[in-house]
Amino acid sequence: MGAPGASSVRPEEDDVQSPATNEKLACFRCRQRKIKCDRSTPCAHCVKVGVECSYASGPKPRERRQRVMVSNTYDSKLDSISRKIDQLSQQMSQLSHETHRSGTSIPAENQEQSAGTSNH
């Protein structure tokens, strides 16, 4: 057993696998049918069925996921932005209700038209 906390020191090593373990792939037919392939050439299943047995030409490149560490500063900044959005949303809602109640809401286009007709 390793030292306490050893796994948290270098967690990236847990994801690393040797290329040999990744290359053990079934033939196309067995993979398509989701059955166990004996990985011989041709495999026993393809011989039994009488079909061509083919394998991938090389190991499929694996996309490596990147670990993301979110700092406390970043996390608190996100919380602050989220609270600000909530506050602004509440203010917009309050203003909308107040404008509806007072009935003083006149679109800018109507104001210009009514001002223009009164001058003639």
N, C-alpha and C positions, 0 to 999 in steps of 0.2 A: 504494500500500500504506500502511496506517495505521501509527501508532506501535505499537511492541511493547507488548503487554498491553492495547491499547485495547479489544479484545473482552471482556476480563475485567472492565473497569471498569464497563461498562453492558450486561450480557448481556440485559437485558429488551428492549432495542431490537431484538434479533435476531428476536424472536417477533412483533413488531408488523407487521401487514400493512395496507395501505390497504383501505378498504371495497370499492373497485372490484374488486379481485382476488378478493374473497370472493363477490361477487354473480354471477359468471359461472357460473350453474347450468344444468344440462340440464333439459329439460321432464320432467314426471313419468314419462311413458312411456319415454323414452330412459334416464332414471336407473334405472327399474325393470328394464329389459332390459340395462342396463350397456353401452350403445352410445353412440357419439359423436353429440352433438346439435349442429346448426348454429345453434341459439338464435334462429332466425327465428320469426315468429309467423304461421301455424303452422310448425313445423319440417318439413324435407323428409321425414323418416322418417314422421311422423304423416300427412302429406299422401299419401304413397305407400301407407300401410296403410289410410288412410281412417278414422282415429280422431280424437277430439277432442284437441287439443294444449293443455296448460295448464302454467303455471309457478307456482312458489311466489310468494305475494303480496309477499314482502320477504325480505331476507336473514335467514337463520336466526341467532338470537343464539348466539354462540359462548361456551361456558363457558371462562373464562380460568383456566388453571392457575396456582396460586400456587407460587412457588419457595420452598423451605424450606431455610434454612441452619441446620445443626446445629452449635452451638458446641462447643468442646472440653470445656467444663464439663458440658454436657448429655450429651455422648458418654461421658465418664468416669463420670458418675452412672449411666447405663444399664449400663455395664460392671460397676460396683460392685454394683448391684442384681442383675444376672445372676449374679455370683459368689456373692452372699449366698443366692440361691435354690438354687444348686447345693449350697452347703454345708448348708443346711437339709434339702434332699432327701437328701443322704448321711447326715446325722444321723438322720433319720426311718427310713431303711432300716436303719441299724445298730441302732437301738433296737428295731425290729421283729424283726430276727434274734436279738438278745439275749433278747428276751422269749419268743420261740418256743423257744429253746434251754433257758432256765431253767425254762420251764413254770409260771411264777408269774403268768401273766396270767389274772386272773379278772375278768369284766365287773362293773361297779359294781352292776348289778341283782342278780346272784347273791350278791354280798357282803351286800347289805342283807337279802335273803331268808334267807340262812343265819344271819345275826346275829339276825334276828327270831324264827326257829324255835327257837334255842337258849335264848332267855329264857323260853319257855313251859314 
